[in-house]
């Protein structure tokens, strides 16, 4: 029995960086056996709200982890 360390990802207002990060993580053959914890801060200013919403929309569609 393998016990894998969980994956923790902190996100904010960078949708492209978030997508690239998850695309890389999903290439790992142990992804489906890995727990993931995602922290997404709320927008600190009105200028950041759109980007934070884009990140959260992307995150809501993520599959492939345990």
C-alpha positions as CSV (number, residue, x, y, z in Angstrom):
1,X,0.0,0.0,0.0
2,X,1.4,3.3,-1.1
3,X,0.7,6.4,1.1
4,X,1.1,9.5,-1.0
5,X,1.5,13.0,0.3
6,X,-1.4,15.2,-0.4
7,X,-1.1,18.0,-3.0
8,X,-1.8,21.5,-1.9
9,X,-2.4,24.3,-4.4
10,X,-2.9,28.0,-3.6
11,X,-4.6,30.1,-6.2
12,X,-5.6,33.7,-6.6
13,X,-6.1,35.7,-9.8
14,X,-3.9,34.0,-12.4
15,X,-6.1,31.7,-14.5
16,X,-3.5,30.8,-17.0
17,X,-0.9,29.9,-14.4
18,X,-3.6,27.8,-12.6
19,X,-4.4,25.9,-15.8
20,X,-0.8,25.2,-16.6
21,X,-0.2,24.0,-13.0
22,X,-3.1,21.6,-13.2
23,X,-2.3,20.4,-16.7
24,X,1.2,19.4,-15.4
25,X,-0.2,17.8,-12.3
26,X,-2.7,15.7,-14.3
27,X,0.2,14.2,-16.3
28,X,1.4,12.4,-13.2
29,X,0.4,8.7,-13.3
30,X,-0.4,8.8,-9.6
31,X,-2.9,11.7,-9.9
32,X,-5.9,9.5,-9.5
33,X,-4.6,8.2,-6.2
34,X,-3.7,11.6,-4.8
35,X,-5.7,13.9,-2.5
36,X,-5.7,17.5,-3.5
37,X,-6.5,20.6,-1.4
38,X,-7.1,23.9,-3.2
39,X,-7.1,27.3,-1.5
40,X,-8.6,30.1,-3.5
41,X,-8.5,33.6,-1.9
42,X,-11.3,36.0,-2.6
43,X,-10.6,39.1,-4.7
44,X,-9.0,41.8,-2.6
45,X,-10.0,44.5,-5.0
46,X,-12.7,44.9,-7.6
47,X,-10.0,44.8,-10.3
48,X,-9.1,41.3,-9.3
49,X,-12.7,39.9,-9.2
50,X,-12.9,38.8,-12.8
51,X,-9.6,36.9,-12.7
52,X,-10.5,35.2,-9.4
53,X,-13.8,34.2,-10.8
54,X,-12.1,32.7,-13.9
55,X,-9.8,30.7,-11.7
56,X,-12.7,29.4,-9.6
57,X,-14.7,28.5,-12.7
58,X,-11.7,26.5,-13.9
59,X,-11.2,24.8,-10.5
60,X,-14.9,23.8,-10.4
61,X,-14.3,21.6,-13.5
62,X,-11.2,19.8,-12.2
63,X,-11.4,16.0,-12.2
64,X,-8.8,13.2,-12.0
65,X,-7.7,13.4,-8.4
66,X,-8.8,11.1,-5.5
